[in-house]
Amino acid sequence: MIGSSGSTGASGRVAARVDHDLCAGVTECLRWAPGAFRLDEDGLSVFAPSGAWTPGQLMAARDSCPMRAITIVPDRGNDAADGR
């Protein structure tokens, strides 16, 4: 399913958080999950919950981040919406 929050079996829906203390704006996340992330005014990645993405794309983005700034979290609505 492609949407703002995909499904991962028993764990339910997921979202992503980006730690801006770690993010260096390398943009690997945009390469692997272009619908899930955008850059803010400082050039740092921000999760875009309303974008088109799959849980697999989020995991690929997390795994490709050289700064390890992305964490996959349970989707709790607006709690993860700001990407921080």
C-alpha positions, 0 to 999 in steps of 0.5 A: 500500500502506498500512502501517508502511513504504510502497514508493516504487519503486526506492528501496524502503521509506521512513520519516520523521525529525522534527528536534526542534530545528526542530519547533514543534508546528504539527501540519501533519504530523498533518493530512496524514498522521494515521497517521504522526505523533503528538505527544510529551509536549512537543507535538512531532511523532514519527514512528509507524512502525507507523501506517497511512500511504502514502509520498505522505502522508509526502511531503505532511506533509514538504512542508507542514511550515512548519519543514521539520522532517521528512525522508523516509529509507529505512526501516531498521527501528528506526533511524527508529522514534523519529522523531528 
